[in-house]
Amino acid sequence: MGRKPTGRPTSFDIAYAAGVSQPTVSRALRGDRAVSEKTRSKIEQIARDLNYTVDKNASSLRSQRSNTIALLFFEDPTPDESMINPFFLAMLGSITRATADRGLDLLISFQRMEDDWHVQYQDSHRADGLILLGYGDYTKYRERMDQLARQGTHFARWGSVSSDSSGVTVGTDNVEAGRLAGEHFLAEGRRRIAFLGNADEHYPEFNGRYSGLCSALIGAGIEPDDRLQFDALTTEEEGWAAARALLESGQEFDAIFAASDLIAIGAMRALSEAGRRVPEDVAVVGFDDIPSASLTTPPLSTVMQDIRGAGEALVETLLAQVEGRDLPPRRLPGRLIVRGSSVQR
């Protein structure tokens, strides 16, 4: 049950006031979900009342942990040369909040395929584990993830959730999200729906979104036409080029589902240059709901990913590995945000 409080507040004082053991207090204050929400809330309130702060140095010595997580961004080409996909920048806030809620520090840097991430962080005790955002060509990235797993590196990543993820992946249910976009187009009377984005094993998230679109079409009795699928990666210029190729192909189309908002924004520029009106001639839906999506003309309809839930799930998944707990991969639902680019008023 603990001991009576004396002098500077300690975790034992909190345990005494809460009527629990000191290990329970430690688990609750680091956000361990094994502690019930009611007990955790009670302990956190007592800690606030006592002005208790965690001694990170002492905690680290006891646990041989740094109480630090490393967040590694994969470099992406961007117009502003930040080299960080705007979607992942938006996710940064939720990850920062999730680590702060658990009393953890966060290191942030870039990841490159040629770098040995585990040597720089976990093996040097700079961080207890890694959160990886973005990956480029998945077939190449998979090799590095397999290497990290063999070396015992704790890591969680945002991406495509599949059976080979080894319990380390959090991502959107891309197939279901693609189906939502397809059903929206169909409800608006669109039948010739193009998809802009690489749709193969190299880019499984995009492939899932395309599969969901095809599922919606098949459900409506429409055979998907692979002549309406054009490769594009996540930049405005690639979206513009893919839309130009679609226009020059001579294929009839009345809607575009873009694998990302940046691709969609580039496609809308190409459509405008070609004299195609959005949404009157071509309806457009993107994916991610980046900040600029609502600022286009017309505002871009898009699939919003659960950014707050993503940050929580990534941190919790990583901590589960560090603490020896097993969590399955997590698929989070996407939500369709309907704006002017896909609906005629």
FENSUL-V653543 format. One record per backbone hydrogen bond with DSSP energy under -0.5 kcal/mol. NH is the residue of the N-H (numbers start at 1). CO is the residue of the C=O. Records with the same first field share a line. If there is no record, write none. Layout:
NH->CO, CO
This chain:
3->12
14->10
15->11
16->12
17->13
18->14
19->15
20->15
25->21
26->22
27->23
28->24
29->25
30->26
31->28
32->27
35->32
40->36
41->37
42->38
43->39
44->40
45->41
46->42
47->43
48->44
49->45
50->46
51->48
52->47
56->54
59->55
60->56
61->57
62->58
63->59
64->60
65->60
69->105
70->129
71->69, 107
72->70, 131
73->71, 109
74->133
75->111
76->83
81->78
88->85
89->85
90->86
91->87
92->88
93->89, 90
94->90
95->91
96->92
97->93
98->94
99->95
100->96
101->97
102->98, 99
103->100
104->99
105->67
107->69
109->71
111->73
115->112
117->115
120->116
121->117
123->118
124->118
125->122
126->121
127->121
128->68
129->68
130->154
131->70
132->156
133->72
134->132, 158
138->136, 202
140->137
141->137
142->138
143->139
144->140
145->141
146->142
147->143
148->144
149->145
150->146
151->147
152->149
153->148
155->153
156->130
157->168
158->132
159->170
162->160
165->162
168->165
170->157
171->330
173->332
174->172
177->173
178->174
179->175
180->176
181->177
182->178
183->179
184->180
185->181
186->182
187->183
188->184, 185
189->186
190->185
193->191
194->192, 255
195->228
196->257
197->195, 230
198->232
203->200
204->201
207->203
208->204
209->205
210->206
211->207
212->208
213->209
214->210
215->211
216->212
217->213
218->214
219->215
220->216, 217
221->218
222->217
224->222
226->224
228->225
229->226
230->195, 228
235->233
239->235
240->236
241->237
242->238
243->239
244->240
245->241
246->242
247->243
248->244
249->245
250->246, 247
251->246
254->192
255->192
256->283
257->194
258->256, 285
259->196
261->287
264->260
265->261
266->262
267->263
268->264
269->265
270->266
271->267
272->268
273->269
274->270
275->272
276->271
277->275
281->277
282->277
283->254
284->341
285->256
286->301
288->303
293->290
294->291
295->292
296->292, 293
298->296
300->293
301->284
302->337
303->286
304->302, 335
305->288
307->305
310->306
311->307
312->308
313->309
314->310
315->311
316->312
317->313
318->314
319->315
320->316
321->317
322->318
323->319
324->321
325->320
327->325
330->169
332->171, 330
335->304
337->302
338->336
339->337
341->299
342->339
343->339
345->343
